[in-house]
Every structure is written in structure tokens, then in C-alpha cells.
Amino acid sequence: MIKERIQKLRALMKKHKIQAYVIPSTDPHSSEYLPSVWQRRAWISGFDGSAGDVIVTPDKAGLWTDSRYFLQAEEQLKDTGIDLYKVGTPDTPDMLSFLKQELKSGDSVGIDPKVISYRQAEQWQKELHPHKITLKFIEENLVDELWDDQPEPPLDPVVVWDDKYAGESVESKLDRIRQKMAAEGCEAHVLTTLDSIAWTFNIRSRDVEYNPVVISYAVITEEEAELFLHKKKVNRALKKHLKDLAKIRDYDDFKKRLPKLVKKKSRVWLDGDSVNYWVVMLLRKRCELFFKSSPVTHFKAVKNQTELAGFKACHIRDGIAMVRFLKWLEEAVPQGGVTEMSAADQLEKFRAEQSLYQGPSFETISAFNEHGAIVHYTSSPETDVELKSPGIYLIDSGGHYLDGTTDITRTIAIGQPTDEQKDRFTRILKGHIDLAITSFPAGTQGIQLDTLARKHLWEIGLNYGHGTGHGVGAFLSVHEGPQGISYYRGIGVPLEIGMVCSNEPGFYKANEYGMRMENLIVVAKDEEKSGEEWQFLKFENLTLCPVDANLIEKNLLSDEEIEYLNNYHKLVYDTLSPFLSKEEREWLKNKTQPI
């Protein structure tokens, strides 16, 4: 089937006179996770991980993805004729190098301008030009032309996100955006990323699985704002919510409306990293374009007091669900019949019992033994296995609540872990703790802290391929920029008070097991270390859930790390126990004993 699709695509390429066609895993809004209508790369390749790009030429096809997906991609690309290119590994050409190698002078590379950012398009054109290779923008997406049963756009109604959760009104947010526009001399600002639009207008929906966003564009000018979304999603509550603040337009009207909204020769603010090239094509001959990160990206990353209170509250409820799940797991596994999928379903049931719960914040990674080594493993009926002794079980999950978003990973020893497994987990835990207790001067970037979580693995020649931490939205995207604690994410962005990140070092032994230890943390002022000359910051834990002591090799922990873990477990017990039954309290008390 995949081979047939590739052949049909090659026929269309010939018709359009292009020698390569690029299918990125993104959409017109630079989304990380896509609505089913735009999951083109998955349809054309059969690989359904969240990251990966495909290039097809007349005689080759390749998929580029990162280390999180190497094992999954190898499995899903078998017998498709699509080669796997492992990003970041020695001797693996990047996509541009591949195009330069495969194409000759005078050839063209086709791409839909809606699915490539301005910044990337400019870079590609600049690098291909010396080789006399042209980047050709084709508005009619070629995959869409082939995809007979392509899903319809989602039409769930838009929900107003109440100010009691947002902590700031739409009017206030628009005022802040306009102040930034005025400071940059801009008459208009075009918003294209879905989380930024949801934040600005205090709206939520279910257009992207696990991401409570609305497929939309927005334009903010000095005098007015316009929101473009599918008409069938509009309801009375939305109209009332945005009355006198923004005009509501149909999503398909954006192309003809945008040039009218933006006056000729006006200065228009676009986020060059996320705005698609199609928007630039619509405006560049009429206006002066100003490229800079949208002010909304920073605004939504720095949580206000209401949002932070919501994060703390929802993590208590999430912690209750996790404790009930871990107790259930410990009791149910020895009886037999618990599988990766049934365990994930049971955790979802415990979360669904909590107030304000809106659904998972991403697809649960419920992975036993060798499946845990696949960083973004998804259990399916074909791969589902029973949990039984001995083994290592990794559960990475999260929930959306009206007052916040959670993301937690715990690794559980089923039966007696090996000495190696205890060593590796303890090194992960040491890195997790060392990051959690660090104090750092204001202006520090996440890339500077990433090493803290890795150094104990580095000491024995080991590492992990993913970042240590990502930003998290307030009832929004579980992966949120601009900040991160990583060697590749959030570079150049200082951590600020109110930013929420994950802290999740891991270790993965291919074909055997995987481990990760993840809490969400929030940046706060370190009153003790801050002085007249330097302001120091620290992290505070949001996540409340015990760590499996059976996996800990105490001799590897320093006194400071032991003290931290004991204090953390005391906090978990003291905070959660009032909400638990007598049996649950006893179980939690046992799991949070000092080591």
C-alpha cells in the first residue's frame, strides 16, 4: 500500500515538473501534534511518530527522524521502500545534504508553502541556490490530491476558558500585545500558532488530539482583532465572550481577508520561526514585514499567580490518581492479566474520577521491558504484552485539567531488579535530584543546566538522546516553548520566574528496558541566595508521587540527595494523605518511608 502511494506521488511530481517532494510532519500552524486531516507524512509513509519528515525523489524515498523514534521507525518502514535516516548519527546526511547529493543543476524541490516556516524556507532557498536547485512552492498539497479518504477538519465547538482559570482577560492580553507592537513600530501582528491563539483569546477546543486548541488564524491591529476559524465551531458563548474585542471570521476567508486587514506599506509583525511561508507570500509585496518571536510566546510561558495556583491544585488531584494507580498496579500484576494497554486504561479511569479533568495531555507511554527502550513507544493490540515478574515498567502520562496540565513518568520494578538496573535508575535519580536542587543566577538558560541531569550517566559512558526538560502550557500544549532544559530546545531563552518545565532524565538499553524519572517543576526566586548584586532562581516541584525505592541503590546517593528524596516523599505524603482512604494512606506511608 505504501509503495503504491509513493508511486502515485511520483506520477504527480512528474506532472508538476519537480524532482523531489518534501512532506514534513507539520501543518499550516507549525504544530507538533497534528489533527488527523493533516497527518500527511503518516499516511504517505506508515510511520506515525510525532516527529519525522519524508523526501521522495524519482528513485529514492527517505524518512528523517530523531533518536526517540529510531526503533519505531525501523519497524514501521519495513518493506515500504522508504529508507530511514537517523538524525544526529555519524555519516547520516541531513535533508538538505541529501537533496544536494541526489539532485542536479536545474532540478526543483516541491513543497506546500503552508507546511514550511518562513525561516526554514529562506534557509533552504539560500543553501540550494548555489547548486542551481529551485525550491518550488505548490499550494495544492500533493498528498491531499492522492488521499481519497482524508478525514474532515474537526468541528468540536469552541469552549471559553474562564478568567478564573486564565487569571487574565482577553482585553488585558490584547492590550499587552498592542503595547509590544507599538514598541516595535508595528501596525499589525499575525498569529498562526494554535496555542498562542488559544492563550490570547482564552478559548479551548479539541481540534488536535491531546491538545485543547482551535484550528485558527488571528490578526491583531492597533484598533481591532479578527479570529478566523471554521464557522461550524462558532457558538453563542464564543460570540458573547469576544463581543467588542474581536470579530469572528471563517477560516477559509483568511486568504482574501488578510491583505485587506493589513494596510499597504504598514509594518506587520510575523514570527519567522513559526509563520508559514504561504502567509509571507500573501503579504510580502504589500507590507514591510518585521520578523521576531511573537510576544505571546513569552507571555504564555510565564505563568501568572492564578495559573500557578491551578498547576499546584491539579497536581494534587493528579497525584491522588497516580497513587491509586500504583497501588492498584502492585496488587493486580501478581494476579496476572495486566497488560500495557489495560494498565494505561486503568490510570485513565483514576484520572477521570478527578474534578476538572478534561482528558490525557498526550498519548500514555505504557511500556514493559524492551518496549521501554523505545522512547516514545505506543502500545497497540499487536504489541501489547502482559506485565509480569521480573521486569521494568515505564509509565509516562499526563492529564489536562481546567486549571492546569500534568506530565509525569515513573519507572516501576516488577519483581527483583538486577544490580545493573538499580545502578542505572539511581544515576537517573541523582541527575533528576541534582537538577531539582540547583540554584542559578537570573539569565541562565536551560542548555546550561542540562548537563546536571546527565553527568552521573556520563561518568560511566552512558547518555540519553532526548532533552531533559520541556516547557508546559496551562491547560494547553504539554510541550510548550520557548524555554527548555536541553541541548537543543530553548537555546537562547533564559529561565524566568513562573516558567513551568519538566525534569526527566532517562536511560534506555535497546531490546531490554527503558527508565525515566519525570516531575514538573516551576521556576521561583531563591530568596536565600539572592542578594543586591545577583538574583538567584531555583526550581519548586509540582508533581506529587512516590519514587520506587526498590530501584534505588542507596550507596550511590550523596547525603544531600538522600535528604532531598526523604523530604520529597514527606511532602508527597503530607499533601496527598488527607484525600486518600485509610488503605491508600497506609500504602502511601509505606512507599514514602525515609530511605
ChimeraX attribute file (.defattr): number of C-alpha atoms within 10 A of each C-alpha:
attribute: neighborCount
match mode: 1-to-1
recipient: residues
	/A:1	10
	/A:2	16
	/A:3	14
	/A:4	11
	/A:5	17
	/A:6	23
	/A:7	15
	/A:8	15
	/A:9	21
	/A:10	21
	/A:11	13
	/A:12	17
	/A:13	20
	/A:14	12
	/A:15	9
	/A:16	14
	/A:17	14
	/A:18	20
	/A:19	22
	/A:20	25
	/A:21	26
	/A:22	21
	/A:23	25
	/A:24	21
	/A:25	24
	/A:26	24
	/A:27	23
	/A:28	25
	/A:29	22
	/A:30	20
	/A:31	19
	/A:32	15
	/A:33	21
	/A:34	21
	/A:35	20
	/A:36	17
	/A:37	15
	/A:38	21
	/A:39	21
	/A:40	24
	/A:41	24
	/A:42	20
	/A:43	16
	/A:44	21
	/A:45	26
	/A:46	17
	/A:47	21
	/A:48	18
	/A:49	20
	/A:50	18
	/A:51	18
	/A:52	25
	/A:53	20
	/A:54	25
	/A:55	23
	/A:56	23
	/A:57	20
	/A:58	17
	/A:59	11
	/A:60	13
	/A:61	19
	/A:62	21
	/A:63	23
	/A:64	23
	/A:65	20
	/A:66	16
	/A:67	18
	/A:68	19
	/A:69	22
	/A:70	19
	/A:71	17
	/A:72	19
	/A:73	25
	/A:74	15
	/A:75	11
	/A:76	15
	/A:77	18
	/A:78	12
	/A:79	10
	/A:80	17
	/A:81	15
	/A:82	22
	/A:83	18
	/A:84	19
	/A:85	24
	/A:86	21
	/A:87	18
	/A:88	14
	/A:89	11
	/A:90	7
	/A:91	9
	/A:92	14
	/A:93	16
	/A:94	14
	/A:95	19
	/A:96	13
	/A:97	12
	/A:98	14
	/A:99	21
	/A:100	16
	/A:101	11
	/A:102	15
	/A:103	17
	/A:104	13
	/A:105	13
	/A:106	10
	/A:107	19
	/A:108	22
	/A:109	24
	/A:110	25
	/A:111	24
	/A:112	23
	/A:113	23
	/A:114	23
	/A:115	26
	/A:116	27
	/A:117	25
	/A:118	24
	/A:119	16
	/A:120	15
	/A:121	18
	/A:122	14
	/A:123	12
	/A:124	16
	/A:125	16
	/A:126	13
	/A:127	15
	/A:128	19
	/A:129	12
	/A:130	11
	/A:131	15
	/A:132	16
	/A:133	21
	/A:134	19
	/A:135	21
	/A:136	19
	/A:137	18
	/A:138	16
	/A:139	13
	/A:140	12
	/A:141	17
	/A:142	22
	/A:143	23
	/A:144	13
	/A:145	12
	/A:146	15
	/A:147	13
	/A:148	8
	/A:149	8
	/A:150	16
	/A:151	12
	/A:152	10
	/A:153	14
	/A:154	18
	/A:155	17
	/A:156	14
	/A:157	19
	/A:158	23
	/A:159	20
	/A:160	18
	/A:161	20
	/A:162	15
	/A:163	12
	/A:164	13
	/A:165	19
	/A:166	23
	/A:167	16
	/A:168	17
	/A:169	16
	/A:170	19
	/A:171	15
	/A:172	11
	/A:173	18
	/A:174	21
	/A:175	13
	/A:176	15
	/A:177	21
	/A:178	21
	/A:179	15
	/A:180	16
	/A:181	22
	/A:182	13
	/A:183	9
	/A:184	14
	/A:185	14
	/A:186	20
	/A:187	19
	/A:188	26
	/A:189	26
	/A:190	22
	/A:191	24
	/A:192	24
	/A:193	26
	/A:194	26
	/A:195	27
	/A:196	22
	/A:197	23
	/A:198	21
	/A:199	24
	/A:200	22
	/A:201	22
	/A:202	23
	/A:203	22
	/A:204	23
	/A:205	21
	/A:206	18
	/A:207	22
	/A:208	21
	/A:209	17
	/A:210	22
	/A:211	28
	/A:212	23
	/A:213	25
	/A:214	27
	/A:215	25
	/A:216	24
	/A:217	24
	/A:218	26
	/A:219	24
	/A:220	23
	/A:221	20
	/A:222	16
	/A:223	10
	/A:224	14
	/A:225	20
	/A:226	21
	/A:227	20
	/A:228	20
	/A:229	22
	/A:230	20
	/A:231	14
	/A:232	12
	/A:233	17
	/A:234	18
	/A:235	12
	/A:236	8
	/A:237	13
	/A:238	18
	/A:239	15
	/A:240	11
	/A:241	18
	/A:242	20
	/A:243	11
	/A:244	11
	/A:245	17
	/A:246	21
	/A:247	15
	/A:248	19
	/A:249	19
	/A:250	17
	/A:251	16
	/A:252	14
	/A:253	12
	/A:254	21
	/A:255	12
	/A:256	10
	/A:257	15
	/A:258	18
	/A:259	15
	/A:260	10
	/A:261	16
	/A:262	21
	/A:263	15
	/A:264	13
	/A:265	14
	/A:266	15
	/A:267	20
	/A:268	25
	/A:269	25
	/A:270	23
	/A:271	22
	/A:272	20
	/A:273	16
	/A:274	22
	/A:275	26
	/A:276	27
	/A:277	22
	/A:278	20
	/A:279	21
	/A:280	18
	/A:281	12
	/A:282	14
	/A:283	17
	/A:284	12
	/A:285	11
	/A:286	15
	/A:287	17
	/A:288	15
	/A:289	20
	/A:290	17
	/A:291	15
	/A:292	12
	/A:293	16
	/A:294	24
	/A:295	18
	/A:296	20
	/A:297	18
	/A:298	17
	/A:299	16
	/A:300	23
	/A:301	23
	/A:302	20
	/A:303	23
	/A:304	18
	/A:305	12
	/A:306	15
	/A:307	22
	/A:308	22
	/A:309	15
	/A:310	23
	/A:311	27
	/A:312	20
	/A:313	16
	/A:314	26
	/A:315	27
	/A:316	21
	/A:317	21
	/A:318	30
	/A:319	23
	/A:320	23
	/A:321	22
	/A:322	23
	/A:323	25
	/A:324	21
	/A:325	20
	/A:326	20
	/A:327	15
	/A:328	15
	/A:329	18
	/A:330	13
	/A:331	11
	/A:332	14
	/A:333	17
	/A:334	14
	/A:335	9
	/A:336	11
	/A:337	13
	/A:338	18
	/A:339	19
	/A:340	25
	/A:341	20
	/A:342	15
	/A:343	23
	/A:344	21
	/A:345	14
	/A:346	17
	/A:347	22
	/A:348	20
	/A:349	13
	/A:350	17
	/A:351	27
	/A:352	18
	/A:353	11
	/A:354	16
	/A:355	12
	/A:356	15
	/A:357	19
	/A:358	19
	/A:359	19
	/A:360	22
	/A:361	23
	/A:362	20
	/A:363	17
	/A:364	24
	/A:365	23
	/A:366	25
	/A:367	32
	/A:368	28
	/A:369	23
	/A:370	17
	/A:371	29
	/A:372	28
	/A:373	23
	/A:374	24
	/A:375	25
	/A:376	22
	/A:377	22
	/A:378	20
	/A:379	20
	/A:380	10
	/A:381	8
	/A:382	6
	/A:383	11
	/A:384	17
	/A:385	19
	/A:386	15
	/A:387	23
	/A:388	19
	/A:389	13
	/A:390	13
	/A:391	19
	/A:392	27
	/A:393	23
	/A:394	24
	/A:395	23
	/A:396	22
	/A:397	22
	/A:398	26
	/A:399	27
	/A:400	28
	/A:401	28
	/A:402	23
	/A:403	25
	/A:404	26
	/A:405	28
	/A:406	28
	/A:407	25
	/A:408	24
	/A:409	25
	/A:410	21
	/A:411	23
	/A:412	23
	/A:413	20
	/A:414	21
	/A:415	13
	/A:416	14
	/A:417	18
	/A:418	14
	/A:419	12
	/A:420	11
	/A:421	22
	/A:422	20
	/A:423	19
	/A:424	25
	/A:425	25
	/A:426	23
	/A:427	27
	/A:428	26
	/A:429	26
	/A:430	26
	/A:431	26
	/A:432	24
	/A:433	21
	/A:434	21
	/A:435	23
	/A:436	21
	/A:437	15
	/A:438	12
	/A:439	18
	/A:440	21
	/A:441	17
	/A:442	17
	/A:443	14
	/A:444	16
	/A:445	21
	/A:446	26
	/A:447	22
	/A:448	14
	/A:449	20
	/A:450	22
	/A:451	18
	/A:452	18
	/A:453	29
	/A:454	24
	/A:455	18
	/A:456	21
	/A:457	22
	/A:458	13
	/A:459	10
	/A:460	10
	/A:461	8
	/A:462	13
	/A:463	18
	/A:464	18
	/A:465	15
	/A:466	18
	/A:467	21
	/A:468	29
	/A:469	29
	/A:470	23
	/A:471	24
	/A:472	28
	/A:473	26
	/A:474	26
	/A:475	28
	/A:476	25
	/A:477	24
	/A:478	24
	/A:479	21
	/A:480	21
	/A:481	20
	/A:482	21
	/A:483	29
	/A:484	32
	/A:485	27
	/A:486	21
	/A:487	18
	/A:488	12
	/A:489	20
	/A:490	21
	/A:491	16
	/A:492	14
	/A:493	17
	/A:494	17
	/A:495	28
	/A:496	22
	/A:497	18
	/A:498	20
	/A:499	25
	/A:500	31
	/A:501	31
	/A:502	27
	/A:503	31
	/A:504	26
	/A:505	29
	/A:506	30
	/A:507	25
	/A:508	21
	/A:509	16
	/A:510	14
	/A:511	13
	/A:512	15
	/A:513	21
	/A:514	26
	/A:515	27
	/A:516	25
	/A:517	25
	/A:518	23
	/A:519	21
	/A:520	27
	/A:521	22
	/A:522	25
	/A:523	19
	/A:524	18
	/A:525	20
	/A:526	18
	/A:527	11
	/A:528	10
	/A:529	14
	/A:530	16
	/A:531	10
	/A:532	5
	/A:533	6
	/A:534	11
	/A:535	16
	/A:536	19
	/A:537	24
	/A:538	23
	/A:539	24
	/A:540	16
	/A:541	20
	/A:542	22
	/A:543	23
	/A:544	25
	/A:545	28
	/A:546	23
	/A:547	19
	/A:548	15
	/A:549	17
	/A:550	14
	/A:551	24
	/A:552	22
	/A:553	17
	/A:554	15
	/A:555	10
	/A:556	15
	/A:557	17
	/A:558	11
	/A:559	11
	/A:560	12
	/A:561	19
	/A:562	18
	/A:563	14
	/A:564	16
	/A:565	21
	/A:566	16
	/A:567	14
	/A:568	19
	/A:569	23
	/A:570	16
	/A:571	17
	/A:572	22
	/A:573	21
	/A:574	11
	/A:575	14
	/A:576	21
	/A:577	18
	/A:578	10
	/A:579	12
	/A:580	15
	/A:581	11
	/A:582	11
	/A:583	10
	/A:584	18
	/A:585	18
	/A:586	12
	/A:587	15
	/A:588	23
	/A:589	18
	/A:590	11
	/A:591	20
	/A:592	22
	/A:593	13
	/A:594	15
	/A:595	12
